[in-house]
Amino acid sequence: MNSRRPYQGLGDIDVYGPLDNSTYNALIAKLERRFTKGLSLLTSYTYGHSIDGGGNQNDNNDPGPQDVRNLRAQKGSSNFDVRHRFVVSGLYQLPFGKSGGVVSHIIRNWELSGIFSAQTGVPFTVTLTPDPTATNTTARPNRIRDGNLPSDQRDPSHWFDTSAFQAPTCVCFGNSGRNIIRGPGSMNLDLGIHRDIVFGERFRLQLRAESFNIMNHPNFNFPNGAGMQIGNPQVAIIKSVVSPERQNQLALKLYF
């Protein structure tokens, strides 16, 4: 590579500056309702699209520009672009312990809370190895069809269609764009139950039990191919998750 540099005494040069711009458009809907008998729900849905020219180049799903002299070709969905997101949260005052007695005193004033979220995946860029341009930048393949598989055809062992990409047959840049393949979506449900016990005017004791990812649902990471490089036999295989398995905790808090 050094023999091709105009100034061979210099190595790589990093350029930092306001070289990018972004747009974000979204439809946000929210429904809030307080029902009788101690039940309240909050539901929200977001349909949005964030577009920029590169974002944070340190992200694992954004390996950098292919042609540093044509940064406009980097325009595409942002690394963090989530097209659909749905969230429901609720609080329910459990209707127990209305009568007298020791048992009623123990089971009264408990509240059940929960939050459920589901969203589509963020995008990533498919790259190519070896680099046919010998420019020491991020090479991309040619795209001959979509590459995103239908939901009933993809799984962690084959997340996207690798045959939709081919290496250029010339010493040239590939026509595959940035962030054109969607990663896995995610879904999560957290539940908790708590009770406040008041002592006089100054003290309040809170008992709390919580379960995170109570469904123990796996939320998958990006495919494990190094740099999502076409030519790597494991480029479309997912081997890790982004969220931990179910976690439970008990807490005791004293407020004063």
Secondary structure, 3 states (H helix, E strand, C coil): CHHHCCCCCCCCCCCCCCCCCEEEEEEEEEEEEECCCCEEEEEEEEEEEEEECCCCCCCCCCCCCCCCCCHHHHCEECCCCCCEEEEEEEEEECCCCCCCCHHHHHHCCEEEEEEEEEECCCEECCEECCCCCCCCCCCCCEECCCCECCCCCCECCECECHHHEECCCCCCCCCCCCCCEECCCEEEEEEEEEEEEEECCCEEEEEEEEEECCCCCCCECCCCCHHHEECCCCCCCCCCECCCCCEEEEEEEEEC
